[in-house]
Amino acid sequence: MDREGLRVVPEAVPGVAEGSPQPSGPGALTGTAADDHVPGAVRRGTFRALGSRPFRLYFAGQVASASGTFVQQTAIGWLVLRLTGSAAELGLVLAVGGVPSLLFGPWGGTIADRINLRKLLIGTQTAYGLLAGVLWALAVAGKASVATIVAISVASGVVQIVDSPSRQAFVGSLVMPEDLSSAVSLNGVVMNSARVVGPALAGVLIVTIGTTPCFAVNALSYLAVIAALVMLRPLRPGVRGRRAADGVADGLRYAASRQQLWLPLVMMALVGLLAFNFPVILPVLASRTFHGDGGTYGLLTTMLSVGSVAGSLGVGFIRHPRRPYLMTAALAFGVFLAATAGAPDIAVACLTLLATGAAAFSFVTLCSTALQLHSSAAYRGRIMALWVYVYIGTTPVGSIITGTIISAAGVRAALLTGAAACLAATAIAARVHTPPHADAALTDLVGA
């Protein structure tokens, strides 16, 4: 699932760890069929990762599952606002799902480095599906209260502690190392396309027959990703066996010693805290600022998502996420948030949200790619757990802050606060001139 309530972030794509007994060269495939991998000369451009059959299977499963989850998240936002009538309470309800990650998120990476990821993911996706099924059943029975939504959100947050870094680490076994940037970009396209399909479908369902069918769609959508996980076989095995006891501290030291790692994490922590709270902002913007209904909410969310798809596709053409790219994306995100704050009507807001989505998720994908490219395979599970922590772990605090700002000064003030956070992140990146860690396996964020 992602910051928008799905807690699904762009997937990491690690290679085989250094010192692994398994071959780690570009052609080092283990236990795979001859047609599982298309030769490198054929794999070009944004879509080259689809040359891997295991990745194609996983990709297809994620399309269905992510779309279903966004259907549910859109319905939850509208239902909670209708039940409570308070933006502050909506922020609190959406925040609770991130509390487990806030408290225990970094430890999920140590588990991802030690367990058979395919089997682990079958378990976590099954758990998500069962929780969605419970919510569906409660809605059918007319008992889908705020309390039950909170309880299911917390339970999902517990599953997410392990699921998010595990998924990110797992994708690396489905593609070759040279296809890393393509896989990250395509995963972003999956998630951001789901932001188009999911809210649009949810808007239609909410207006015509209510929120309950939205929960059914999500519960059933998990069958697709579970089936994909059962069918596929990774191209390469991952590295396991790090001791969990010292894994988190070791990962923190590793990240702190490398500019290429701590800069994207710091930028995302700041931006994520105050700018990525669209589940709190958009329902209020639709219903109170523009006096719309569920269809209006779905429209605004869809426009944000269409921009997100464009941003993710664009990043696929960038092979190396240098610091100037991070700065440009963060700056553009802030500018378009400010433009959305000043939008006089729905038409203008749709245009500014389109640009906001492109900038916002270009920034997210660039940060994620930078972390994956600049972390060694032995540490990548823990580094991406830190990424999940700053991307999703800021949700509880950020949602509460945003809800409070909306209640006190309005939704436009909340948008301007997010814009200021983006500009502050840009300023921090502009002042970073310290040399990166002298590691031959890494590439300077500033360099070509």
N, C-alpha and C positions, 0 to 999 in steps of 0.2 A: 504493500500500500504506500501512497505517496503523500507529499506535503498537502495535497488537496484532499486528503482523507484516504487515499488509496495506499499510501505508504509504499508506493513503487517508485524507485528512482532509476535513473539511467544505469544500466547494468555495467559492472566492471568486467574487464576482459583480460585476466592475467594469463601469463604464459607458464610454462613449466618452471618450477623453482630452480635456482642455482644449486648445483650439487645433487640434484635428483638423479637417481640411477636410470631414469627414463631418458631417452634421447630428446633433446630440446631444440633441434634445428628446424628450419622451415618445413622440411619434409618428414619430421618425426611423428608419424601416426602410429598409434598402438591399438590393436584390437579393433580395427575398423574395416569396413568393406571398401573395395576399390573405388566405388562411385560415391563414397561419403564426402570426398573432398575434390573440388575442381582445381586443376593446376593453376599456379599463381598467375600465369600470363593471361588467363581468362578473367581473373578477378580484378576489375577496375572500377573506380568511382565509388559513389556512396553505397551501392548495393552489392559490393563484392563479397561481403560476408555470407550472402545467400548461396554462395558456392558450396557451403558446408551443409550437408543433409541434416545432421543433428541440429544445427542452428535453425534451419528452415522449419523443422518440426516444433522446436521450442518457440520460434517466432510466431507460428500459426496459433499455438496454444495461448500465447500471451495476448494476441489480438482479441480473441474471444473473452478471455478472463478479465483483461483490463477494461474493456468496454463495459462488461457487466458490473464491475466494481464502481465505475464512474456513474453508472445509472443509479446504483444504490446511494452513493455519496451525495449526488444531487438531490435525491428524494429525501435523504436524512436532513440536509440543510433546510429544505423547504418545510418538512414536517416539524422539526424542532422550532423553527421560527414561528410557525403557526400555533404550536402548543404553548410556547412561552411568551411570544410577543416581545421579546427582549433581545437586542443585539448582544448585550453583555452576557446573557445566559447562553445564547447560541455559541459565543466564543468559549465559554466554560465547557459546554458539552463537547465541542470539537477538540478542545484542548486535552481532555482526559485520555484520549487514545494515544497521545504522545508521551504520557507520564512514564510508562514502563521504559520506553527508550531513553527518556531523560535520565532515569535513575540507573539503568543497567545496560544501555545500548552498547558501550564499548566492549563489553564481555561477549557480545554475539560474534565478534570477529575471531575470537580465540576458538570458539566452537566450529566456525566455518573452516578453520585451518586444520581441524583434527578429525572430522567425521565424513563419511561417505555422503557427498552432497546430493546425489540423485535421490537416494533413499530418504535423506533428511527432508528434501524439498517435497517429495511425495507426501510425507507426513504433515508438513506445515500447510501445504495447499489443501489437504484434506481437512485440516482443522479450520482453515478459513471458510471452506465450503460449508462445514457443519454449523459454524457460527452464523453464516448468512442464512442457512436454512432455519435456524432457531428464530432469527428476526422475522423471516417470512411467516413462519407459523404463528408467532405472536401477533403480527399485523393482521393475519387472517382472523385470529380470535378476538381482535379489537383490543389487544393488551400491549401494543407497542408504545409504551409510555417513555417519557424522558429518562426515567430511572433504568428501564431495560436497555435503551439505546446506550446509555453510559456504561452499563455493565458489559455489553457486548463489545463496545469500543475498547474498554480496558483489556478484555480477554484477547481481542485482536492485537492490541499493542504488545501483549506478552509474547504471542506467537511471532510478531514482527521482529523482536529482539534477535532471534536466530534466523528468521526467514530472509530478511533484507540483505545482510552481508553474505549469506549462503547463496542466494540467487546471483548476486554480483560476482562472487568467486566462481560459481558454476559455469557461467557463460564463457569464461575463459577456456574451458575444456571443450567447447563446441566449435571454436574457430581457431585458425592459425594466428600466431602473434602478429603477423603483418596485416591482418584484417581487423585489428583492435579498433581503430577509429571508425571503421565502417560499422562494426557491431554496435558500438556505443551510439552512433548516429541513428541506426535503424531501430534500436531499442527506444530511443527518444521519439522516433516517428510513431512506433507502436503506441506508446503511452500518450503522446499528444494527439494522435488520431483518435484514441479512445476518449480523449477530452472533447472531441467533436461529436463522435457518434453517441457516447454515453449521455451527456447532458441533453443533446437534441432529442434522443429517444425518451429520456426521463421527462423532458418538458411536455412531449406529446402525451405520455402516459399519465402524468400528473393532471393535466388539463382535462383529459377524456375519461379516465377511469380511476384516478387516484394514485397514491404512493405505493400501495401494497404490491402490485405487479412488479414494481421496480426491484423489490427485494427478491422476488422469485427469479427474475432474470439474472441477478448476481449469483444466487445460490447455484443455479444450473450451469452458469458459465465456468465454474471451477472444474467441471468435468473435462473441459477441453484441455486445460493445462496439465491436469493429472494424467490424462491419456497420453499426451505428448511426452511427459517425463517417463512413463512406463515404456513407451516404444523406443525412445532414442537411446543411443549409446555414445558417450563422449569420444572425441577424437584422441584425447590424451588424458591420463589420470592426473589428478591434482596432488599437491604435496600435503602430507599430514604429519602429525606427531609432535608439534610444538607443545611445550608444557603450558597449560592454561594459567597456572599460578602466576607466572611472570610475564604472560603474553601481553596484557594491557599496558603495563609500565614500559615494557620493551618497545611496543608500538608507538607510544607517546614520545619516547626519547628519539626514535627513528624519525618521526614526523617533525619534531622540533628542530632537528639538526639539518633539515633540508628546506631551503627556501621554496623549492618547487612544490612541496607538500603543505607547509604551514600557511603559505599565502592564500591558496585557494580555500583552505579550511577557514581561515580568519574572515575572508571576504564573504563566504557563504554563511557563516555564523551571524554576521551583522545584517546581511541582506535578508536571510531567512527569518530572523527575529521580527523584523518590522515591515518587510515588503511582500513576503509570500503568504499572506493571510487572506487569499481570495475567497475561501469558503465562508469567512465571516463578512467580508466586504460585499461580495456580489449579491447575496440575497437582500441585503439592506439597500444597496444601490438600486436594485430592480424594483423592490416593493415600496420604498419610502421616498427615494429621490425622484424616481421616474414614475411612481404610482402604477407599476405593472403587476403582472400575475406570474404564475409558474412558467408560462411561455416566455415572458420577458427575461426571467432569470435564466432559463435555458438558452435564450438567444445570446445574452451577454457572455455566458460561460462558453458557448460555442465559438463566438468570435475570438475570445482569448485563446481557445484551443486551436483554431485554424492558424492563428499566428504562431502558436507553439510548434505546429507541424512544419511550417515554413522555416522557422528558426532552427529546428533540429536537422532538417534536410540541408540547410546551408552549412551548418557546422561539419557535415559529413565531407565537405570538400577541403576542409582545413586539416592538414596532416599533423600539424604540431600546434597546440594551444599556447602560443607565446603570451607573455604578460600584457603586451599592448592589446591583444584580442580580449583578454579578461577585462581590462580597463574600459575598452570601448563598449563591450556588452553591458557592463554594470552602469556605465554612464547613460547609455541609451535606455536602459530599463528605468532609471530614475526620471529621465526627461519625459518618457511616455506615461509613467505613473502620474506625474504632475499634470500632463495634458488631460488625462482621464479625470483628474480631480476638477479640472475646469470645464469639462464637457457640459454644454447647456441642455442637451437633449439626448435621446437614445441613439439617434443616428450618428452623432459625433462620438458618443461613448463607444459605439461598436467599432468605429474606425480606430480610436485610440487604444482600445483593448486589443484589436488585431495587432497593432504595432507593439503593444506591451507584451503580448504573448510571444512574439518573435524575439524580442530582446531578452525577456526573462529566461526563456528556455534555451536560447543560445548561451546565455551566461551559465546556466546549470550544466548543460552538456559540456561546455568548455572546461568548467571546473572539474567535473567528473573525469573527463578524458585526461586532464593534466595529472590528476592523482593516480590514474591507472598507468599512464605512461612513465611516471617518475618514481613508482614504487616497485621494489623487487618482489618477485613472486612469493618469497618466503614471508613477506610482511603484508601482502596486498589485502588479505582478508581483514586484518586489523585496521589497515589504513581506510578501507572502504567502510568498516564499522564506524570509524570516526566521522567519515563523510555522512553516513546515515544519521549519526548523532547530531551533527551541526545542522543538517538539512531538515530532519524530522524532530530531533530532540528539542529544538527551539519552538516547536509548535505550541506546547502548553503555555509557556510564558508569552509568546508572540500573540496567540489568539486572545489571551486575557487582556494584554495591553491594547490590542486593536479594538476589541469589544468595548473596553473602557473609554478609549478615545472616541469611538463612534457615539456612545451614550452621552459623553460630555460635550463634544464639539461637532459631531456629525461625521458622515462617511468620507466627505471630501478632505477633512482634516487628517483622517487615517491614511488616505492615499498620499497626501503630502508628506506625512511622517515616513512612509515607506520610500518615497522619492529621496528624502534627505539621507536615509540609511544607504541607499545606492550610491549617492554622491560621496558619502563618507568612505565607503569601501573603495571607490575609485581613487580617492585621495590617498588612502593607505597604500594601494598598489603603486601609485605614482612615486611614492617616496621610498620604495624598497629598492635599494641599490647594492645591498650586501651580496657578495659572491655566493653562488650555490655551493653545496657540499661537493667536494672533489671526488665524484663517483663516476667512473668511466661508463657505467651502464645507464647513466642519466643524461638528459639533455637540458641545457639552461632554458628556462622559460623565456628569457629575453633574446636568446640566440636564434639563429635561423633554423 
